[in-house]
Amino acid sequence: MNTKRTIQLAVVVMLAMGLNASATLVDSISTTDELTASGDWFTDGFKVAWEVSPIAGESDYRWHYSYEFTKSDGSPLTKDVSHFIIQVSENFTSDDISGGLEPDWYDEGPSNPGIPGPIWGVKVDFGGNSFSFDSTRDPMWGDFYAKDGKASTGDVKNYVYNSDFGEEVANVNNYNAPNALDDSDGILHKILVPDTIPEPATMFILGLGSVLLRRRRN
């Protein structure tokens, strides 16, 4: 047995397993710098928190995504969220998510006042302060938009979105990074949403492992 090649292969396998066996990812962003909000959600403050965790055991899905909405201080919202849109990859289909959700294009209109641009995403109508789903897709940094009805005072709608909505992310697939970044390593305000599968880096390492195996057998 070639000891050097055996060690190399072990390192490759450990790296590949490390990329797939991610720990639970927990974070949040809130007004006023990280989110753009209107109505009660501007006055009272708004925070979206997420928890994304790998699913253990046998399952058709690989990841569990959970989102919670509160005021900036963590207290309950004055007005609950009526619907929430999260960006997903453009090759995302209903087979990649639990709950029978269907991806589609969403843009400015009566149902989405104040949304800053079009988004290919999944829309969840729920009228509450939290929701979750399972997905086959690994996380990426992406955009979101949420709304409710009229604010408590005036003729203003309650809506909110991440302040860097539509900005291109340089490290889009690096979900273990503390922040989304632009090309100049500036911080972008995004949340974790479902992306493509498998990860390019994982496939590269697994491909390297197969090369080492072939060399060992020659």
NUKOLKOL-689561 format. One record per residue (C-alpha): residue number from 1; residue in three letters; chain; y, x, z. Coordinates in steps of 0.25 Angstrom, whole numbers. Layout:
<sites>
SITE num residuo cadena north  east    up
SITE NUM     ALA      A     Y     X     Z
...
</sites>
This chain:
<sites>
SITE num residuo cadena north  east    up
SITE   1     MET      A     0     0     0
SITE   2     ASN      A    14     5    -3
SITE   3     THR      A    21     4    10
SITE   4     LYS      A    35     6     4
SITE   5     ARG      A    33    -6    -6
SITE   6     THR      A    27   -14     5
SITE   7     ILE      A    40   -12    14
SITE   8     GLN      A    49   -15     2
SITE   9     LEU      A    41   -28     0
SITE  10     ALA      A    42   -32    15
SITE  11     VAL      A    57   -30    15
SITE  12     VAL      A    59   -39     2
SITE  13     VAL      A    50   -50     8
SITE  14     MET      A    58   -50    21
SITE  15     LEU      A    71   -50    14
SITE  16     ALA      A    67   -62     5
SITE  17     MET      A    62   -69    18
SITE  18     GLY      A    75   -66    25
SITE  19     LEU      A    83   -73    13
SITE  20     ASN      A    75   -85    14
SITE  21     ALA      A    73   -87    29
SITE  22     SER      A    88   -89    32
SITE  23     ALA      A    92   -94    46
SITE  24     THR      A   100  -107    48
SITE  25     LEU      A   114  -106    42
SITE  26     VAL      A   124  -113    51
SITE  27     ASP      A   139  -113    49
SITE  28     SER      A   152  -122    47
SITE  29     ILE      A   165  -123    40
SITE  30     SER      A   177  -131    45
SITE  31     THR      A   192  -135    42
SITE  32     THR      A   202  -130    40
SITE  33     ASP      A   200  -117    33
SITE  34     GLU      A   185  -119    28
SITE  35     LEU      A   186  -134    24
SITE  36     THR      A   196  -143    17
SITE  37     ALA      A   197  -157    24
SITE  38     SER      A   205  -169    23
SITE  39     GLY      A   207  -181    32
SITE  40     ASP      A   201  -182    45
SITE  41     TRP      A   192  -170    42
SITE  42     PHE      A   205  -162    40
SITE  43     THR      A   212  -167    53
SITE  44     ASP      A   200  -166    62
SITE  45     GLY      A   193  -154    55
SITE  46     PHE      A   180  -153    48
SITE  47     LYS      A   168  -144    49
SITE  48     VAL      A   155  -143    41
SITE  49     ALA      A   143  -136    48
SITE  50     TRP      A   130  -132    41
SITE  51     GLU      A   116  -128    45
SITE  52     VAL      A   107  -123    34
SITE  53     SER      A    93  -119    38
SITE  54     PRO      A    80  -115    31
SITE  55     ILE      A    69  -125    33
SITE  56     ALA      A    56  -120    39
SITE  57     GLY      A    42  -124    35
SITE  58     GLU      A    38  -131    23
SITE  59     SER      A    48  -139    16
SITE  60     ASP      A    53  -143     2
SITE  61     TYR      A    67  -138     7
SITE  62     ARG      A    72  -125    12
SITE  63     TRP      A    85  -127    19
SITE  64     HIS      A    91  -138    29
SITE  65     TYR      A   106  -140    27
SITE  66     SER      A   114  -147    38
SITE  67     TYR      A   129  -150    38
SITE  68     GLU      A   137  -156    49
SITE  69     PHE      A   152  -160    49
SITE  70     THR      A   161  -160    61
SITE  71     LYS      A   176  -158    64
SITE  72     SER      A   180  -144    65
SITE  73     ASP      A   178  -143    80
SITE  74     GLY      A   164  -149    78
SITE  75     SER      A   167  -163    83
SITE  76     PRO      A   162  -175    75
SITE  77     LEU      A   171  -179    62
SITE  78     THR      A   180  -191    63
SITE  79     LYS      A   175  -195    50
SITE  80     ASP      A   161  -193    45
SITE  81     VAL      A   157  -186    32
SITE  82     SER      A   153  -197    22
SITE  83     HIS      A   148  -187    11
SITE  84     PHE      A   146  -172    10
SITE  85     ILE      A   144  -164    -3
SITE  86     ILE      A   138  -150    -3
SITE  87     GLN      A   138  -141   -14
SITE  88     VAL      A   124  -137   -20
SITE  89     SER      A   119  -128   -31
SITE  90     GLU      A   121  -134   -45
SITE  91     ASN      A   106  -133   -47
SITE  92     PHE      A   103  -141   -34
SITE  93     THR      A    95  -154   -36
SITE  94     SER      A    91  -165   -27
SITE  95     ASP      A    77  -158   -25
SITE  96     ASP      A    84  -147   -17
SITE  97     ILE      A    89  -156    -6
SITE  98     SER      A    83  -166     4
SITE  99     GLY      A    89  -181     5
SITE 100     GLY      A    89  -184    -9
SITE 101     LEU      A   103  -178   -11
SITE 102     GLU      A   108  -176   -26
SITE 103     PRO      A   117  -165   -30
SITE 104     ASP      A   129  -169   -39
SITE 105     TRP      A   143  -166   -43
SITE 106     TYR      A   154  -170   -34
SITE 107     ASP      A   169  -170   -37
SITE 108     GLU      A   183  -176   -33
SITE 109     GLY      A   183  -191   -32
SITE 110     PRO      A   184  -203   -23
SITE 111     SER      A   171  -199   -16
SITE 112     ASN      A   175  -184   -14
SITE 113     PRO      A   190  -184   -12
SITE 114     GLY      A   196  -170   -11
SITE 115     ILE      A   184  -162   -15
SITE 116     PRO      A   189  -150   -22
SITE 117     GLY      A   180  -149   -34
SITE 118     PRO      A   166  -153   -39
SITE 119     ILE      A   154  -149   -32
SITE 120     TRP      A   139  -150   -35
SITE 121     GLY      A   133  -155   -22
SITE 122     VAL      A   125  -164   -14
SITE 123     LYS      A   133  -176    -8
SITE 124     VAL      A   128  -182     6
SITE 125     ASP      A   133  -195    10
SITE 126     PHE      A   130  -197    24
SITE 127     GLY      A   142  -201    33
SITE 128     GLY      A   140  -192    44
SITE 129     ASN      A   143  -178    50
SITE 130     SER      A   130  -170    46
SITE 131     PHE      A   119  -170    36
SITE 132     SER      A   107  -161    32
SITE 133     PHE      A    97  -159    20
SITE 134     ASP      A    87  -149    16
SITE 135     SER      A    87  -141     3
SITE 136     THR      A    79  -132    -5
SITE 137     ARG      A    92  -124    -8
SITE 138     ASP      A    96  -111     0
SITE 139     PRO      A   111  -112     5
SITE 140     MET      A   123  -107    -2
SITE 141     TRP      A   138  -108     1
SITE 142     GLY      A   144  -120    -5
SITE 143     ASP      A   154  -132    -4
SITE 144     PHE      A   155  -145     2
SITE 145     TYR      A   163  -158     3
SITE 146     ALA      A   163  -170    13
SITE 147     LYS      A   171  -182    14
SITE 148     ASP      A   173  -195    22
SITE 149     GLY      A   182  -207    20
SITE 150     LYS      A   197  -209    23
SITE 151     ALA      A   203  -201    35
SITE 152     SER      A   207  -208    48
SITE 153     THR      A   221  -208    44
SITE 154     GLY      A   228  -209    30
SITE 155     ASP      A   221  -210    16
SITE 156     VAL      A   214  -197    17
SITE 157     LYS      A   200  -194    14
SITE 158     ASN      A   191  -185    23
SITE 159     TYR      A   185  -174    15
SITE 160     VAL      A   182  -159    17
SITE 161     TYR      A   176  -148     9
SITE 162     ASN      A   175  -133    11
SITE 163     SER      A   188  -126     8
SITE 164     ASP      A   182  -116    -3
SITE 165     PHE      A   175  -128   -11
SITE 166     GLY      A   172  -123   -25
SITE 167     GLU      A   174  -108   -22
SITE 168     GLU      A   164   -99   -28
SITE 169     VAL      A   155   -92   -17
SITE 170     ALA      A   151   -77   -19
SITE 171     ASN      A   140   -78    -9
SITE 172     VAL      A   135   -92   -12
SITE 173     ASN      A   120   -89    -9
SITE 174     ASN      A   122   -81     3
SITE 175     TYR      A   121   -92    14
SITE 176     ASN      A   118   -82    25
SITE 177     ALA      A   133   -77    23
SITE 178     PRO      A   143   -82    34
SITE 179     ASN      A   152   -87    23
SITE 180     ALA      A   153   -90     8
SITE 181     LEU      A   161   -79     1
SITE 182     ASP      A   170   -78   -12
SITE 183     ASP      A   170   -66   -21
SITE 184     SER      A   179   -59   -12
SITE 185     ASP      A   171   -61     0
SITE 186     GLY      A   181   -72     5
SITE 187     ILE      A   175   -83    14
SITE 188     LEU      A   173   -96     7
SITE 189     HIS      A   171  -109    15
SITE 190     LYS      A   158  -115    10
SITE 191     ILE      A   145  -121    17
SITE 192     LEU      A   131  -119    15
SITE 193     VAL      A   124  -128     4
SITE 194     PRO      A   111  -128    -4
SITE 195     ASP      A   110  -118   -15
SITE 196     THR      A   100  -112   -25
SITE 197     ILE      A    86  -108   -22
SITE 198     PRO      A    81   -97   -21
SITE 199     GLU      A    91   -87   -17
SITE 200     PRO      A    93   -76   -28
SITE 201     ALA      A    92   -65   -17
SITE 202     THR      A    79   -70   -12
SITE 203     MET      A    73   -71   -26
SITE 204     PHE      A    78   -57   -29
SITE 205     ILE      A    71   -51   -16
SITE 206     LEU      A    58   -59   -19
SITE 207     GLY      A    59   -54   -33
SITE 208     LEU      A    60   -40   -28
SITE 209     GLY      A    48   -42   -19
SITE 210     SER      A    39   -46   -30
SITE 211     VAL      A    43   -34   -38
SITE 212     LEU      A    39   -25   -26
SITE 213     LEU      A    26   -33   -25
SITE 214     ARG      A    23   -30   -40
SITE 215     ARG      A    26   -15   -38
SITE 216     ARG      A    17   -14   -26
SITE 217     ARG      A     5   -21   -34
SITE 218     ASN      A     7   -11   -46
</sites>
